[in-house]
Amino acid sequence: MVSDVIALAMAYAALRIAARPPTERHTFGFGRTEVLVAQANGVLLFASAVVIAIEAVKRLQSPEAITASGVIVVGVFGLLVNAGSAVIVGRAAHGNLNMRAALWHLASDALGSVAVIIAGIGAAVFGTDRIDSIASLFIAVLIVWGAWQLIREATAVLLEAAPADVDPSEVRQALCDEPGVEAVHHLHLWTMGSEQRALSAHLVLDGEWTLHDAQLRAGEIKHMLDHRFGIEHATLEVECHACVDDETHEHAPTGAHTHRH
């Protein structure tokens, strides 16, 4: 429960910091604060699972007598509190790595309460004190799995990997299929915070375009990216021919470029 309080306090603080507006030094804002906190909560979950596993092994070797009725009452109360809290947090956790980390803490405690209930029933019905330790080891494995998922996702964001649910090749094909787009290069996809997806790309337009028409076309393509892939922050550079440093295209003669950022 102490770890839950710490995790929720960290998640709330991260939400407050991430909501701050960008500054001259932090031009992208503070969205990645949530990612850092999610990673820290993943480490905290992993440490909790290790402590649970060590204690469970000790009690397997030297079982301790438990009061079945008291254990069951505490387990049911803990399950109601943690499950109820998990439902509330879960409503806001969709797509937010920071909130999912807090949710995992509550869910792991709810699982721990299930283990307590199982232990109480086992002691009352079968007179055994080892069921608690066996259930705890099983739950520790689940917690480690959840912690690993959080740490991996947070690290991927910090390394500016493409969002896990977005296929870069599909995005590239969607851009190439847009009317007026001849080629796409220098395509980059990443996540700025725990939720905000970003993209930058160079688009080669066919034919002759005025600056005004190229700007309008870029705006339409940005709308497509937002609607189809949830990419809210897109920086598109439109060109009349491929960049001379692009290895995937033949070098084009040096000429004027039309830019749209």
N, C-alpha and C positions, 0 to 999 in steps of 0.2 A: 504493500500500500504506500509505503514511503517512496518507492521508486515510481509509482503512479503519480504521486503528487509532484515529484521532481519533473517527470516527463511532461505532464500537463502544463506545469508552470513554464517550462522551456518552450513548449509549443505555442502557448499564448504570447510569450514575449517575442517569439519569432514572427508571429502574425502581426503584432504591433509594429515591429521594426520594418517588416516587409511592406507595410502600408505607407511608409514614409515616402514623400515625393523625391524624385531624383535631384541630385545636387551637381554643382560644377565638377566636383571630383568623382562622384559616383553617378555617371550619366545614365546608366541602365537602372538605377534605383537599388533597392536592397532586397530584391526578391530571393536571392540565393541564400539569405540568412535562414530561410525555411529549410533549404536543402542541407545546410551545415548542421542545423539542429536535428533534422531527421537522421542524418548520419550518426550524430552523437547518441541519439535515442536508440539506434540500431546497435551500437556498441554497448549501451547500457542494458539492452535486452539480452544480448549475448552473454554479458557478465552475470546477469541474473540467472540465466539458464545453467551456467557453469556452477554457480553456488547451489542451485537446486539439485543438480546432478551429484555434486560432492556430498551434500547432506543426505540424499537418498541412498547412496552407496554405503555411507556410514550406518544408516539405520537398517539397511539390509543385513549388515554384519552384526549389528547389536540392536535388535528391535526394541522399541520402547512401548510400554503399555499405554493405551489411550482410552479415554472415556467416550464410548460410542455415541451416546445421546448428545453430549456437549459438542463433539466434533461435527455431528450432522447438523445441529442448529447453527453453528458458526459457518459451516460450509454453505448452507442454504442462504443465510443472510448475505454472505460475501458474494454468492452467485447472483442474487437479485440486484445488489448494488452495482457490481461490475458489469453485468449484462445490460442493465438499464443505462449506465453511463456510456457503454460501448454503442448502444443504439443511438443515443443523442449525438455522440461524436461522429458516428458513422454517417449520419445524414449530411455532414459537412466535409467528409473525408474524400468524396469522389474527386479524383484527379489531383488531389493535394497531397504531396509526399509527406509534408510535415504533419498533417492531421492523421494520415495513415499510420505514422509512427506512434502517435499518441493512442490511436485505436488499438494497435497491436499490444501496447502495454495493458490496456484494459481487457482485451481479449485473453491475454496470457494469464491475467489474474482470475478471469472467469474460468478458464481451464483449470487453474490451480484450485479453485473452489469445487469444481467437479471432482478433482482428485481427493479433496478432503471429504466430500460426501461419500465417494466410493470407499474410502478408508473407514469411515464410520460405519457404513453398512457391512463391510467385510468384518470389522471387529464385532459387530452385534450379531451377525448371522453365522459367520464361520469361526469367530474367535481368533482371527489371525491379524497380526500387526504389520505384516510385510506388504499388504496390498497398497498401502499409502506410498511406500517407496517405489514400487513397480509403476504405479500410475504417475508418480512424479517424474520418473525417468522418461516415460513416454511423452509427457507434456514438455519436458525440457528439450526433447528432440524437435517438437513442433515449434517451440520458441526460437530455437537456433535457426530453423528454416526461415521463419518470419524475419528474424534479425538479419540473416544473410540477404534476403530479398531487399530489405530497406537499405542496407549498406551498399549493395550492388547498384540499385537504382540511383541512390544519391551520388555515388562515385561517377556513374555514367553521366549525370547532369554536370558535375563539376569538371569532367573531362570533355564537355561539350559534344557528347555523342548525340546522334539523331534520336528523337523520341522513339521509345520502344514500339509504339503503336502506329508509327508512320513509316511507310516504305519509301526510302529516297528514290528508288527507281520508278515507283508509281508516281511520285511527285514530278520527277523529270519528264515522264511520259505525258502527264497531264499538261505540263507547260508546253511541250512540243506539239501537242494536239490543239493548242489554242490557235485560232485563225490569225494569220499574220506573223506567227513565230516560225522562223526558219531553223534555228538551232538554240541549244541551251548549254552553257558551260559555266565553270566556277560556281557550281551549285553547293551551298552549304546549309545544313539543317542542324539546329541545336535547340536547347531549352534554356531560356534566360533565368527562370526561377523554377518553382516547383510545378507551375502550370503553364506559363507563357511560352509558347513555341515561337521560334524565329527562323527566318530564311533570308539568304542573300543569293542572288544569281545574276548572271549576265544573259540577256535575251537578244538574239540576233533577229531583227525583223527583216522580212523580205520586201523588196520594192523600195519606193521612195516615201519617206514619212516626214511630215512637218513635226516640229517640236511639240506643238499643241496636240496633234493626233497621237503621237507616241506617248505623251503623258496620259491621255485618256485611255489608251490601250493598256498601259501599265496599271492604271487604277482598276480597270475591269479584271485584269489578271489577279491583282491583289484580292479583290472581292471573291474570286473563285477559290483562291488558296484558303481564305478564311472560312468560306462556306463548306468546302469539301474536306479540308484537312485540319481545320481549327488553327491555322497559322495566322495569328493576329498581327505579328510584327514582321513585315516583309520588306526587304530593300532590293529593288530591281534596277539594274542598269541596262537600258535598252540601247542597242547598237545597230549600225547599218551594215556591219560585217564583223567577223570574229576577231577577238583580240589577237595581236601578233604573238603573244606569249602563251597562247592556248595550244597545248600539244595535241588535243583531240581534233583540231581543225587545221586545214591548210593555211599557211600564212597569207593573209590578205594584204593588199597594198595599203600603205598608210593613208588614212583619210580622216575626214571629220567624223566624230562620234556624237550621237545624240544621247544624253544621259538623263536618267530619271531616278532619283533617290527617294 
